[in-house]
Amino acid sequence: MKVKIYKAGNTTEKELGEQPFGDSVLYRTLKSSVLSYQANQRQGTVKTKGRSEVAGSGKKPWKQKHTGRARAGDRMSPIWRGGGTVFGPLPRDHRFDLPARERRVALRSAIYGKLKDGEFVLADLAEVHALSAPSAKSARKVLGDLGSPRRSLVVIAEPNENVWKSFRNFPGVKVRPAGDLCAFDVIAASLVICEPGAFEALGKRVGLVASAN
């Protein structure tokens, strides 16, 4: 397994000494992880009013018989304009969680898939001098050197305000600490830019020690 190394504007490849993230992509586990993440993002606050909640009179519009019109009980009927809704959506909780072990396996599988497809780059952002302070110019150069991907994920070892501020104005670019990364973040990105320290932290988090030396 090879991994791309970005340094001083150039990209090279190095062979990993071991398989830090397994040797296969578990698609069913990845699907479960993505569905769980998307379900947990839903607010579940949508609601419609039933016939007992809409405003209107309970008086019978006309008598039951001998009018030539269909029978009607009140103006809140669902078949009337302004009436209530039948079987409409109500507030609910869409959340469902996966076991922690399954989430770790999904993350490991997602990272392996990016490594296999050549969409994973190790970049020491601390070596970029301008990123010692917020700099969109330096962030643009990093993205440009890596092919200007539309959707990028920058994985850092620890929360870093300078890195976050440097990349935040670029559409499609997300910054995540290694401890907060999930499989959905990895799958949704067309390129993962990861710091070496974050790479090792991810290896330990999923149960395997990673090394790029």
C-alpha positions in Angstrom: 0.0 0.0 0.0 1.4 3.4 -1.0 0.5 6.8 0.3 1.1 10.2 -1.3 3.3 12.7 0.5 2.9 16.4 -0.1 5.9 18.6 0.8 7.2 21.9 -0.5 4.7 22.0 -3.4 5.7 18.5 -4.7 3.8 15.2 -4.3 5.7 11.9 -3.9 4.8 8.4 -2.9 6.0 6.2 -0.1 5.3 2.6 0.7 3.6 2.0 4.0 5.4 -0.5 6.2 2.2 -2.3 7.1 -1.5 -2.3 6.3 -2.6 0.2 8.9 -6.3 0.3 7.8 -7.0 -3.3 6.8 -7.0 -4.8 3.3 -10.6 -4.5 2.1 -13.6 -2.1 1.8 -16.7 -3.2 3.8 -19.4 -1.6 1.7 -22.4 -2.8 3.8 -20.8 -1.4 7.0 -20.0 1.8 5.2 -23.6 2.1 4.1 -24.9 1.6 7.6 -22.6 4.2 8.9 -23.6 6.8 6.3 -27.3 6.1 6.8 -26.9 6.5 10.6 -25.0 9.8 10.2 -27.6 11.2 7.8 -30.5 10.1 10.0 -28.9 11.7 13.0 -28.6 15.0 11.2 -32.4 15.2 10.6 -34.3 17.6 12.9 -37.6 15.7 12.7 -39.6 18.9 13.3 -41.9 18.8 10.3 -45.6 18.8 11.2 -49.0 19.2 9.6 -52.3 19.9 11.3 -55.1 17.4 11.5 -58.8 18.2 11.3 -58.9 18.7 15.1 -56.2 21.4 14.9 -57.2 23.6 12.0 -59.3 26.7 12.5 -63.0 26.3 11.5 -66.5 25.9 12.7 -67.9 22.6 13.9 -71.3 23.6 12.5 -72.7 21.3 9.8 -72.5 23.3 6.5 -75.9 22.1 5.3 -78.5 19.6 6.2 -77.8 15.9 5.6 -80.4 15.2 3.0 -82.4 16.7 0.1 -79.8 19.3 -1.0 -78.3 17.4 -4.0 -74.9 17.9 -2.5 -72.6 15.4 -0.9 -72.9 14.9 2.8 -70.6 17.2 4.9 -70.0 17.2 8.7 -67.8 20.3 9.2 -65.4 22.6 7.4 -62.3 20.9 8.8 -62.8 17.8 6.7 -59.6 16.8 4.8 -61.4 16.9 1.5 -62.2 20.6 1.9 -59.9 23.5 1.1 -58.3 24.6 4.4 -59.2 21.3 6.1 -56.9 19.1 8.1 -54.4 16.7 6.7 -54.8 12.9 7.0 -51.7 10.9 8.0 -49.5 13.9 7.6 -45.9 13.9 9.1 -45.5 14.6 12.8 -42.4 15.4 14.9 -40.3 12.4 15.4 -36.8 11.3 16.3 -35.0 9.7 13.3 -31.8 9.0 15.3 -30.3 5.6 15.4 -26.8 4.8 16.6 -24.4 2.1 15.6 -22.1 0.2 18.0 -18.8 1.9 18.6 -16.9 -1.0 17.1 -18.9 -0.8 13.9 -18.3 2.9 13.6 -14.5 2.3 14.0 -14.6 -0.5 11.4 -16.5 1.8 9.0 -14.0 4.6 9.5 -11.1 2.2 8.9 -12.7 0.9 5.8 -13.4 4.4 4.4 -9.7 5.4 4.9 -8.5 2.2 3.3 -10.7 2.9 0.3 -9.2 6.4 -0.1 -5.7 5.1 0.2 -6.5 2.4 -2.4 -7.9 5.0 -4.9 -5.0 7.4 -4.4 -7.2 10.0 -2.9 -5.3 10.3 0.4 -2.4 12.7 0.9 -0.1 13.2 3.9 0.8 16.9 4.3 2.6 18.6 7.2 0.6 21.8 7.3 2.9 23.1 10.1 5.7 23.3 7.5 3.7 25.8 5.4 5.0 29.0 7.0 2.0 31.1 6.2 -0.3 28.7 8.0 1.2 29.7 11.3 -1.4 32.4 11.0 -4.7 32.4 9.1 -3.9 32.6 5.3 -6.4 31.8 2.6 -3.6 32.4 0.1 -1.5 29.6 1.5 -4.5 27.3 1.7 -5.3 28.0 -2.0 -1.7 27.1 -2.9 -2.0 23.8 -1.1 -5.3 23.0 -2.8 -3.9 24.1 -6.2 -0.8 22.0 -5.9 -3.0 19.0 -5.2 -5.2 19.5 -8.2 -7.8 21.9 -6.8 -10.3 19.1 -5.8 -13.9 20.2 -5.5 -14.5 18.5 -2.2 -11.6 18.2 0.2 -11.2 17.0 3.8 -8.4 18.4 5.9 -7.6 16.2 8.9 -5.5 17.7 11.6 -4.1 16.1 14.7 -5.5 18.7 17.1 -8.0 21.6 16.8 -6.1 24.4 15.0 -7.9 27.7 14.6 -5.3 29.0 12.0 -5.8 26.0 9.7 -9.6 26.2 10.1 -9.7 29.9 9.3 -7.4 29.4 6.3 -9.7 26.8 4.6 -13.1 27.9 5.8 -13.9 30.2 2.9 -13.3 27.5 0.2 -16.6 25.8 -0.8 -16.5 22.1 -0.4 -13.5 22.1 2.0 -14.0 20.8 5.5 -11.5 20.7 8.4 -11.8 18.0 11.0 -9.7 16.9 14.0 -8.7 13.3 13.9 -10.7 12.6 17.1 -13.9 13.9 15.5 -13.6 12.2 12.1 -16.3 9.8 10.9 -16.7 7.6 7.9 -19.2 10.0 6.2 -16.7 12.8 6.2 -14.1 10.6 4.5 -16.5 9.2 1.9 -18.0 12.6 1.0 -14.5 14.0 0.2 -12.9 13.6 -3.2 -9.5 14.1 -1.6 -8.3 13.7 2.0 -5.4 15.9 3.2 -4.1 14.5 6.4 -1.3 15.6 8.8 1.2 12.9 9.7 0.2 13.2 13.4 -3.4 12.8 12.5 -2.6 9.8 10.4 -1.0 8.1 13.4 -3.9 9.1 15.7 -6.4 7.6 13.3 -4.4 4.4 13.2 -4.5 4.1 17.0 -8.2 5.1 17.1 -9.3 2.3 14.8 -7.2 -0.2 16.7 -4.1 -0.4 14.5 -0.9 1.6 14.7 -0.1 3.5 11.5 3.3 4.6 10.3 4.3 6.4 7.1 8.1 5.9 7.5 
